[in-house]
Amino acid sequence: MKKAIQVGLLGVGTVGGGVVQVLEKNKADIAKKVGCPITIKRILVHHLATAPAGLKNYALTEKIEDILQDKDIDIVVELIGREHPAKEYMLAALEQGKSVVTANKDVLAKYGKELFAAAEAHQADFLFEGAVGGGIPIIRPLKSCLAANKITSILGIVNGTTNYMLTRMTQEGMSYQQALAEAQAKGYAESDPTADVGGLDAARKIAILASIAFNTRISIDDVYVEGIDSIEQNDIEYARDLGYVIKLLGVARNDAKHGVSACVYPVMLPQDHPLAAINGVYNAIFVTGDAVGEAMFVGLGAGRLPTASAVCGDIIDIARNIQHHATGRISCTCFEEKRLAQPENIISPCYIRLHVEDKPGVLATIATVFGTHSVSLKNVLQKENVEQGLAELVVITYGVSEKSLHKALKTLATLPNVKKICSVLRVVDKNFD
């Protein structure tokens, strides 16, 4: 048994500073839970001269070698962000036999296979609870608590920025641009919000969750992605009238017949669905398994202390493993090679809003296009004219394959009497099944 577990911390920004705060504040309780103290031996900073003043009691360094080559450091915690040099630092630490904790979803989604292989080869732990869902426990439950299940689907609100924006658009009647400006003013959205509003941040997270849940590797390139930038107040209002709420979801499905799929797009959820009530910057992951049934995990999806909570939980878990000589106990769970579902086998009902010429025969032409591409219509609603000579159509389909949907939309876009395809939303509703 070690007298202390030593940590090397890479980065002391928002989350890194939170980790220092949590480990210091709760050090006595943590020591009792582990069986010995956990101490931060050294912290990697970008420049010593600009390091935060509150770190005067810690040993700081600008050289990664001071941490990697220190044999007393048991755990390396990577919180510098971005892909490089974070990936190289973590790989080098694992190759030195040090266990690694990270919250870096970018590296995991792209280089997870290489890092897991290094951890397994050197009997080290590689944990990343903070990479998805901030402070929400979800990685460990999927790997441990739900390990006896065959997980069939995951629906996740995994981006707080877009959930905040859609909440404001729904509850306050804001436009997309107004909601984005407010999110930026409050610090929920970056000055360049593309990764959030475009769905890429959520795509990285659903790739990680699907890989763990379905025991097969899904990369970011395997995820179909759409963002929320086409959502307008009309869509919010029509959804409400139809009994739905619009959310940006990561949707992953494990179909025994057709394969696995992972997508990110705006979805219309029934107002009584558990995820429909998740508002503001909160995240939630809704999991369906063959034994557990349905389970939902909810909490703050980002932030200094919620993410630090997850990171510190990983540190404590590894410290316990080190004390009992059990590192490497749970290795990579991607032990299968499941095929990806093809677009013709990814099926969902859809909501489509169009601007069309307001004259006889247009609706029949549009219906013919949908019929030609095997799209069955449940409802077609004509709304008030948007301007002289133009009508707004709202089309609700029964389940349609992604392949047929995109073919139909491509054909509609070529019709002279279809002036604009305004928005396309998938519908998650058991009543359509």
C-alpha positions in Angstrom: 0.0 0.0 0.0 1.3 3.4 -0.9 1.6 6.2 1.7 0.4 8.7 -0.9 -0.8 8.7 -4.5 1.0 11.4 -6.6 -0.7 13.2 -9.4 0.8 15.2 -12.3 -1.6 17.7 -13.6 -1.4 19.0 -17.2 -3.2 22.3 -17.4 -4.7 24.5 -14.8 -7.4 26.4 -16.6 -11.1 26.3 -15.9 -11.4 22.5 -15.2 -7.8 22.1 -14.0 -8.3 24.8 -11.4 -11.5 23.1 -10.3 -9.6 19.8 -9.8 -7.1 21.6 -7.6 -9.9 23.1 -5.7 -11.8 19.9 -5.2 -8.8 17.8 -4.2 -7.7 20.4 -1.7 -11.2 21.1 -0.2 -12.1 17.5 0.3 -8.6 16.0 0.8 -9.4 14.5 4.3 -12.5 12.6 3.1 -10.8 11.5 -0.1 -7.8 10.1 1.9 -10.2 8.0 3.9 -12.0 6.7 0.8 -8.7 5.8 -0.9 -6.7 4.7 2.1 -4.0 7.3 1.7 -3.8 11.0 0.6 -3.9 12.1 -3.0 -1.5 14.9 -3.7 -0.7 16.9 -6.7 3.1 16.7 -7.0 3.6 18.8 -10.1 1.5 21.0 -12.5 2.4 21.7 -16.1 1.7 25.3 -17.1 2.2 27.1 -20.4 4.3 29.9 -18.8 5.5 30.1 -15.3 5.3 33.9 -15.3 1.6 33.8 -16.1 0.6 30.9 -13.8 -2.4 31.6 -11.5 -1.4 33.2 -8.3 -3.3 30.6 -6.2 -0.8 27.9 -7.1 2.2 29.2 -5.1 2.1 26.1 -2.9 2.4 23.7 -5.8 5.5 22.8 -7.9 5.0 24.2 -11.4 6.9 23.3 -14.6 6.8 24.3 -18.3 8.4 20.9 -19.3 6.3 17.8 -19.8 9.4 15.7 -19.1 9.4 16.8 -15.5 6.1 14.9 -15.1 6.6 12.0 -17.5 10.0 11.1 -16.1 9.1 11.4 -12.4 8.8 7.9 -11.2 6.8 9.0 -8.1 3.9 10.3 -10.2 1.3 7.6 -10.5 -1.5 9.4 -12.3 -1.3 12.0 -15.1 -4.4 14.2 -15.5 -4.7 15.8 -18.9 -6.8 19.0 -19.0 -5.0 21.1 -21.6 -7.6 20.4 -24.2 -7.4 20.2 -28.0 -6.0 17.3 -29.9 -2.3 18.1 -29.8 0.0 17.9 -27.9 -2.6 16.4 -25.5 -2.8 13.1 -27.4 1.0 12.8 -27.4 1.3 13.6 -23.7 -1.2 11.0 -22.7 0.3 8.3 -24.9 3.7 9.0 -23.5 2.4 8.8 -19.9 0.7 5.5 -20.6 3.9 4.1 -22.2 5.6 5.0 -18.9 3.1 2.9 -17.1 1.3 5.8 -15.6 -2.5 5.8 -15.5 -4.2 8.7 -17.2 -7.4 10.7 -16.6 -8.7 13.1 -19.2 -11.9 15.1 -20.1 -10.7 15.5 -23.7 -13.6 14.4 -26.0 -11.7 15.6 -29.1 -8.8 13.2 -28.5 -11.0 10.3 -27.4 -13.3 10.5 -30.5 -10.3 10.5 -32.9 -7.5 8.6 -31.1 -9.2 6.5 -28.6 -8.2 3.2 -30.1 -4.5 4.0 -29.9 -4.7 5.2 -26.3 -6.7 2.3 -25.1 -4.2 -0.1 -26.7 -1.3 1.6 -24.9 -3.2 1.5 -21.6 -3.8 -2.2 -22.0 -0.3 -3.0 -23.1 1.1 -1.3 -19.9 -1.6 -2.4 -17.5 -2.6 1.2 -16.8 -6.0 2.8 -16.3 -7.3 5.3 -18.8 -10.4 7.0 -17.5 -12.5 9.8 -19.0 -15.8 10.3 -17.2 -15.5 14.1 -17.6 -15.4 13.9 -21.4 -19.2 13.4 -21.8 -21.9 15.1 -19.8 -19.7 17.1 -17.4 -20.6 16.0 -13.9 -23.1 13.4 -15.0 -22.0 9.8 -14.2 -22.5 8.0 -17.5 -19.2 6.4 -18.7 -18.7 4.3 -15.6 -22.4 3.2 -15.5 -22.2 2.0 -19.1 -19.0 0.1 -18.4 -19.9 -1.3 -15.0 -23.4 -0.8 -13.6 -25.1 -1.6 -17.0 -22.5 -4.1 -18.2 -24.9 -7.0 -18.1 -27.2 -5.3 -20.6 -27.4 -5.3 -24.3 -27.9 -1.5 -24.8 -30.2 -0.9 -27.8 -30.3 2.9 -27.9 -29.0 6.1 -26.5 -30.7 9.5 -26.8 -28.6 12.3 -25.4 -28.9 16.0 -24.8 -25.2 16.4 -24.6 -24.5 20.0 -25.5 -25.6 22.7 -23.0 -25.2 25.6 -25.4 -27.8 24.4 -27.9 -30.1 23.2 -25.2 -30.0 26.6 -23.6 -30.7 28.3 -26.9 -33.6 26.0 -27.8 -35.0 26.5 -24.3 -35.0 30.2 -24.7 -36.5 30.0 -28.1 -39.3 27.8 -26.8 -40.0 29.6 -23.5 -39.3 33.2 -24.4 -40.1 33.2 -28.1 -36.6 34.3 -29.0 -35.2 34.0 -32.5 -32.1 31.8 -33.2 -29.9 34.9 -33.3 -31.3 36.4 -30.1 -30.8 33.1 -28.3 -27.2 32.7 -29.6 -26.3 36.3 -28.6 -27.7 35.7 -25.0 -25.8 32.4 -24.7 -22.6 34.2 -25.7 -23.2 37.0 -23.3 -23.7 34.6 -20.5 -20.6 32.6 -21.4 -22.5 29.5 -22.5 -21.4 29.8 -26.1 -18.0 30.6 -27.6 -17.4 33.7 -29.8 -17.2 31.1 -32.6 -20.1 28.8 -31.7 -19.8 26.5 -34.8 -18.8 23.3 -32.9 -21.8 23.7 -30.6 -24.6 24.9 -32.9 -23.3 22.8 -35.8 -23.6 19.6 -33.8 -19.9 18.7 -33.9 -19.4 18.8 -30.1 -22.4 16.5 -29.6 -21.2 14.2 -32.4 -17.9 13.6 -30.6 -19.8 12.8 -27.4 -22.3 10.4 -29.0 -19.4 8.6 -30.8 -17.8 8.0 -27.4 -21.1 6.8 -25.8 -22.1 4.6 -28.7 -18.6 3.0 -28.8 -18.9 2.0 -25.1 -22.5 1.1 -25.1 -22.4 -1.1 -28.3 -18.9 -2.6 -27.7 -17.7 -1.5 -31.1 -15.6 1.4 -32.2 -17.5 4.4 -33.7 -15.4 7.3 -34.9 -16.4 10.9 -35.4 -16.4 10.2 -39.1 -19.2 7.6 -38.6 -21.6 10.1 -37.1 -24.2 11.9 -39.3 -24.4 15.5 -38.1 -26.8 18.4 -38.5 -27.0 21.5 -36.3 -29.8 23.9 -35.1 -29.0 26.9 -37.3 -32.1 26.3 -39.5 -34.5 26.2 -36.6 -36.9 29.2 -36.6 -39.8 30.3 -34.4 -42.3 28.8 -36.8 -40.8 25.4 -36.1 -40.9 25.9 -32.3 -44.6 27.0 -32.6 -45.7 24.2 -34.9 -43.9 21.7 -32.7 -45.9 23.0 -29.7 -49.2 22.9 -31.6 -48.5 19.3 -32.5 -47.5 18.3 -29.0 -43.7 18.3 -29.3 -40.6 20.0 -28.1 -37.5 20.5 -30.3 -34.1 19.3 -28.9 -30.7 18.7 -30.4 -30.1 15.0 -29.7 -27.3 12.6 -30.2 -29.1 9.4 -31.3 -27.3 6.1 -31.3 -29.0 2.8 -32.1 -27.9 -0.8 -32.0 -30.0 -2.8 -34.5 -29.2 -6.5 -34.4 -30.3 -6.9 -38.0 -29.0 -3.8 -39.8 -26.0 -2.6 -37.6 -25.2 0.4 -35.5 -25.8 4.1 -36.2 -25.0 7.4 -34.6 -26.5 10.7 -35.6 -26.8 14.2 -34.2 -29.7 16.4 -35.4 -32.6 18.4 -34.1 -35.5 16.2 -33.1 -39.2 16.7 -32.2 -39.8 14.9 -28.9 -43.3 14.4 -27.5 -43.9 16.8 -24.6 -44.3 13.9 -22.2 -40.9 12.3 -23.1 -38.5 12.5 -20.1 -35.9 14.4 -22.2 -38.5 17.1 -23.2 -38.3 18.5 -19.7 -34.5 19.0 -19.7 -34.0 22.7 -20.1 -31.3 25.4 -19.9 -27.7 24.2 -19.8 -28.6 20.8 -18.3 -27.6 17.6 -20.1 -29.3 14.2 -20.0 -28.6 10.8 -21.4 -31.5 8.4 -21.9 -30.4 4.7 -22.2 -32.4 1.7 -23.2 -31.2 -1.8 -22.3 -32.7 -5.2 -22.5 -32.6 -5.8 -18.8 -32.7 -2.4 -17.2 -35.3 -1.0 -19.5 -35.1 2.8 -19.7 -32.8 4.8 -17.5 -32.0 8.5 -17.6 -28.9 10.4 -16.3 -29.3 14.1 -15.7 -27.0 16.9 -14.5 -24.9 19.9 -15.5 -23.1 19.0 -18.7 -20.2 21.4 -18.3 -18.6 23.9 -16.0 -15.6 24.2 -13.7 -16.8 22.2 -10.7 -19.2 19.7 -12.3 -16.5 18.5 -14.7 -13.9 18.6 -12.0 -16.2 16.4 -9.9 -16.0 13.7 -12.7 -12.3 14.1 -13.1 -11.6 13.7 -9.4 -13.9 10.7 -9.3 -11.7 9.1 -11.9 -8.6 10.0 -9.9 -10.0 8.4 -6.8 -11.0 5.2 -8.8 -7.5 4.8 -10.1 -6.0 5.5 -6.7 -8.0 2.7 -5.3 -6.9 0.4 -8.1 -3.3 1.3 -7.4 -3.6 0.6 -3.7 -5.0 -2.9 -4.5 -2.7 -3.6 -7.5 -5.6 -3.7 -9.9 -4.9 -1.1 -12.5 -6.0 -2.2 -16.0 -8.9 -4.1 -14.5 -11.4 -2.7 -17.1 -9.8 -2.4 -20.5 -11.3 -1.1 -23.7 -14.8 -2.5 -24.2 -14.8 -2.2 -28.0 -14.2 -5.9 -28.5 -16.6 -6.3 -31.4 -16.6 -5.0 -35.0 -20.2 -4.3 -35.7 -21.1 -3.0 -39.1 -22.6 0.5 -39.6 -26.2 0.7 -40.6 -26.7 1.9 -44.2 -28.8 5.0 -44.9 -31.6 2.8 -46.3 -31.9 1.1 -42.9 -31.8 4.2 -40.6 -35.5 5.1 -40.3 -37.4 7.9 -38.6 -40.6 9.9 -39.0 -39.8 13.5 -40.2 -41.2 17.0 -40.0 -40.5 19.1 -43.1 -41.4 22.8 -43.6 -41.4 24.3 -47.1 -42.2 27.5 -48.8 -44.1 26.9 -52.1 -46.0 28.7 -54.7 -49.6 29.2 -53.6 -51.5 27.9 -56.6 -53.5 24.8 -57.6 -51.6 21.5 -58.3 -48.5 22.3 -56.2 -49.5 20.0 -53.3 -50.2 17.2 -55.7 -46.8 17.6 -57.3 -45.1 17.5 -53.9 -47.0 14.5 -52.8 -46.1 12.7 -56.0 -42.4 13.4 -55.3 -42.7 11.9 -51.9 -44.5 8.9 -53.2 -41.9 8.3 -55.9 -39.3 8.1 -53.2 -41.3 5.8 -50.9 -42.1 8.6 -48.3 -45.5 8.0 -46.8 -47.2 11.2 -45.5 -49.1 11.3 -42.2 -50.1 14.9 -42.2 -49.9 17.9 -44.6 -50.7 21.3 -43.1 -50.9 24.6 -45.1 -50.1 27.6 -42.9 -50.7 31.3 -43.5 -49.1 32.8 -46.5 -45.5 33.9 -45.8 -45.7 36.6 -48.5 -47.7 37.4 -51.6 -48.0 34.2 -53.7 -46.2 31.9 -51.3 -47.6 29.4 -48.9 -46.0 27.5 -46.0 -46.4 23.8 -45.9 -45.7 21.5 -43.0 -45.4 17.8 -43.8 -45.2 15.1 -41.2 -44.1 11.7 -42.6 -44.3 8.2 -41.3 -41.0 6.4 -40.8 -38.7 7.1 -43.7 -35.2 6.0 -44.4 -32.4 8.5 -44.5 -31.7 7.4 -48.1 -35.2 8.0 -49.3 -35.5 11.3 -47.3 -32.4 12.8 -48.9 -33.5 11.7 -52.4 -36.9 13.2 -52.0 -35.5 16.5 -50.6 -33.0 16.7 -53.5 -35.8 16.3 -56.0 -38.0 18.8 -54.2 -35.2 21.4 -54.3 -35.3 21.2 -58.1 -39.0 22.0 -58.5 -39.7 25.5 -59.7 -42.7 25.8 -57.4 -40.8 24.9 -54.3 -39.0 28.1 -53.3 -37.3 26.9 -50.1 -36.9 23.8 -47.9 -36.9 25.7 -44.6 -36.2 22.9 -42.1 -36.1 19.2 -41.7 -36.5 17.6 -38.2 -36.7 13.9 -37.2 -39.5 12.8 -34.9 -38.9 10.5 -32.0 -42.4 9.2 -31.1 -43.5 5.7 -30.2 -46.9 6.4 -31.6 -45.3 6.2 -35.1 -43.9 2.8 -34.6 
